[in-house]
Amino acid sequence: MRGLFVTGTDTNVGKTLVACALARGLRSAGIDVGVMKPAETGVPASGPTDAQALRHAAGVEDPIELICPERFALPASPEVAARAENRAVSLVAIRAAWKRLAQRHAFMLVEGAGGLLVPIDRETDMADLARELGLPVLLVIRARLGTINHTRQSLECAAARGLEVFGVVISHADGPLSPADVLNLASLRERLGGLLVGEAPPLAPGEAPSPRSVGLDAVLRAVRG
């Protein structure tokens, strides 16, 4: 396995935290890991925060323009954010950046925007991009109520699009769970079985999950195997 496409059931689910933790863990294990955020929206004047976090976690010197070739100010889907600027997302730029980064690094972590069906342009969504890059999917899901439906929908989407699902990571990005959430999550863990490769615990502000909590051991086995 030469890479992973990190996606989620929706936005702000913890994809960047998981991807950064894996990048740190792979780097510590001696794996030459590159990172990419093909399109980032909601970008402030200081630059793409997710892409910058990924770059720092991987400890790479790749230009931010390669790591995040498409950037937009509006916090919306790439298609909508680009249209707000009277632009279109350049898949040519994304492909060119991917080719250069994949040639530089033994392993690539690519973080999508939102979930698999988030549109990049009128004809292309994140699932299409993951398939084009030839990367298995790591799905990051919420621990909150509603996650069973969102998770199953995402897994069915991946199967319908011919995507390999490497595994699922549960993210406690929303803090402590209610009793209903706890029971709901226990049911989901049972349903996922071996697909569940990690579970990031609730974190204090500014705290990062450990690489092992988000599935590093499973990723290392796949890389080395």
C-alpha positions in Angstrom: 0.0 0.0 0.0 1.5 3.3 -1.1 -1.1 5.7 0.4 -4.5 6.5 1.9 -7.3 8.8 1.0 -8.7 10.2 4.3 -12.3 11.1 4.1 -15.2 11.6 6.5 -18.9 11.2 7.0 -19.2 15.0 7.0 -17.2 18.2 7.7 -15.4 19.0 10.9 -15.4 15.3 11.9 -11.7 15.2 12.7 -10.1 14.2 9.4 -7.2 16.6 9.7 -6.5 15.5 13.3 -6.5 11.8 12.2 -4.4 12.5 9.1 -1.8 14.6 11.1 -1.6 11.9 13.8 -0.9 9.2 11.1 1.7 11.5 9.4 3.5 11.9 12.7 3.4 8.2 13.4 4.6 7.2 10.0 7.4 9.7 10.1 8.5 8.4 13.5 8.4 4.8 12.1 10.9 5.8 9.4 8.3 6.0 6.6 8.9 8.7 4.0 5.4 10.2 4.1 4.1 12.9 1.9 0.8 14.8 2.5 -1.7 16.5 0.3 -5.0 18.5 0.6 -6.0 18.8 -3.0 -8.6 21.5 -2.4 -9.2 23.5 0.8 -12.0 25.9 1.4 -12.5 28.5 4.1 -8.9 29.6 3.6 -7.9 32.7 5.6 -5.3 35.3 4.4 -2.7 33.4 6.4 -3.0 30.3 4.1 -4.6 26.9 4.1 -4.7 25.8 7.8 -5.4 22.1 7.2 -2.6 21.8 4.6 -0.2 23.7 6.8 -1.0 21.3 9.7 -0.4 18.3 7.5 2.9 19.7 6.2 4.1 20.3 9.8 3.0 16.8 11.0 4.8 15.1 8.1 7.9 17.2 8.6 8.2 17.8 4.8 9.6 20.8 2.9 7.3 20.4 -0.1 5.9 23.8 -1.2 2.4 24.5 0.1 1.3 25.1 -3.5 1.9 21.4 -4.2 0.4 20.2 -0.9 -2.7 22.3 -1.5 -2.9 23.4 -5.1 -6.5 24.6 -5.0 -7.6 27.1 -2.3 -10.7 29.2 -1.8 -12.0 31.6 0.8 -15.6 30.5 1.1 -16.2 27.7 3.6 -18.2 25.5 1.3 -17.7 22.6 -1.1 -14.8 23.2 -3.6 -17.3 23.6 -6.4 -19.4 26.2 -4.6 -16.4 28.0 -3.2 -14.7 28.2 -6.6 -17.9 29.5 -8.2 -18.1 32.2 -5.6 -14.8 33.5 -6.9 -15.9 33.1 -10.6 -13.4 30.3 -10.9 -13.4 26.5 -11.4 -11.4 24.0 -9.5 -8.4 22.9 -11.7 -8.2 19.2 -11.8 -5.2 19.6 -14.0 -3.4 21.4 -11.1 -4.4 18.7 -8.6 -3.2 15.9 -10.9 0.1 17.7 -11.6 0.7 18.3 -7.8 -0.2 14.7 -7.0 2.2 13.3 -9.6 5.1 15.4 -8.3 4.4 14.5 -4.6 3.9 10.8 -5.3 7.2 10.7 -7.1 8.9 12.3 -4.1 7.5 10.2 -1.3 7.2 6.4 -0.6 3.7 6.9 1.0 1.1 9.5 0.5 -1.7 10.7 2.9 -4.3 12.6 0.9 -7.1 14.4 2.9 -10.3 15.1 1.0 -12.8 17.9 1.7 -15.9 16.8 3.6 -17.2 13.4 2.5 -17.0 11.2 -0.5 -19.9 12.9 -2.4 -18.7 16.5 -1.9 -18.4 18.0 -5.4 -15.1 19.2 -6.7 -16.8 20.4 -9.9 -20.0 19.7 -11.7 -18.8 16.3 -12.9 -16.3 15.2 -10.2 -16.6 14.5 -6.5 -14.2 13.3 -3.8 -15.0 9.6 -4.5 -14.0 10.1 -8.1 -10.7 11.7 -7.0 -9.9 8.9 -4.6 -10.5 6.3 -7.4 -8.4 8.2 -9.9 -5.5 8.4 -7.4 -5.9 4.7 -6.8 -5.9 5.0 -3.0 -7.9 3.0 -0.4 -10.1 5.0 1.8 -9.8 5.7 5.5 -13.2 6.8 6.8 -13.3 9.1 9.8 -16.7 9.1 11.5 -18.4 10.9 14.4 -19.2 9.3 17.7 -22.5 11.1 18.0 -26.0 9.9 17.4 -26.7 9.7 13.7 -23.3 8.1 12.9 -24.7 4.7 12.1 -26.7 6.1 9.2 -23.9 8.4 8.0 -21.3 5.6 8.3 -23.3 3.0 6.4 -24.2 5.5 3.7 -20.5 6.3 3.2 -19.5 2.7 3.1 -22.2 1.9 0.6 -21.0 4.8 -1.5 -17.5 3.6 -1.4 -18.6 0.1 -2.5 -20.8 1.5 -5.3 -17.8 3.5 -6.6 -15.4 0.6 -6.5 -13.3 2.1 -3.7 -11.4 -0.1 -1.3 -12.1 0.8 2.3 -9.0 0.4 4.4 -10.7 1.0 7.6 -12.8 3.3 9.8 -11.7 5.6 12.6 -14.1 6.8 15.2 -13.5 10.5 16.2 -14.8 11.9 19.5 -14.4 15.4 18.1 -17.7 16.5 19.7 -16.7 15.8 23.3 -18.4 13.6 25.9 -21.2 11.3 24.8 -24.8 11.0 26.1 -26.1 7.6 27.3 -27.8 7.2 24.0 -24.7 8.0 22.1 -22.7 5.4 24.1 -25.2 2.6 23.3 -25.4 3.7 19.6 -21.7 3.7 19.3 -21.4 0.2 20.9 -23.8 -1.1 18.3 -21.8 0.5 15.5 -18.5 -0.9 16.8 -20.0 -4.4 16.7 -21.4 -3.8 13.2 -18.0 -2.6 11.8 -16.0 -5.5 13.2 -12.6 -5.7 11.6 -13.1 -2.5 9.6 -12.7 -0.5 12.8 -9.0 0.3 13.0 -8.9 3.2 15.5 -10.8 5.4 17.9 -9.6 8.9 18.8 -10.6 9.7 22.4 -12.2 13.0 23.5 -9.5 15.7 23.4 -8.8 18.9 25.3 -8.6 22.1 23.1 -5.3 22.0 21.2 -4.6 18.3 22.1 -3.8 15.9 19.4 -4.7 12.2 19.3 -1.9 9.6 19.5 -1.0 7.9 16.2 -1.8 4.5 17.6 -5.3 5.6 18.6 -6.1 6.4 14.9 -4.9 3.2 13.4 -1.2 3.6 12.9 -0.5 -0.1 13.7 -2.9 -1.2 11.0 -1.4 1.2 8.5 2.2 0.1 9.3 1.3 -3.5 8.8 -0.2 -2.7 5.4 2.8 -0.6 4.4 5.4 -3.1 5.4 3.4 -6.1 4.2 
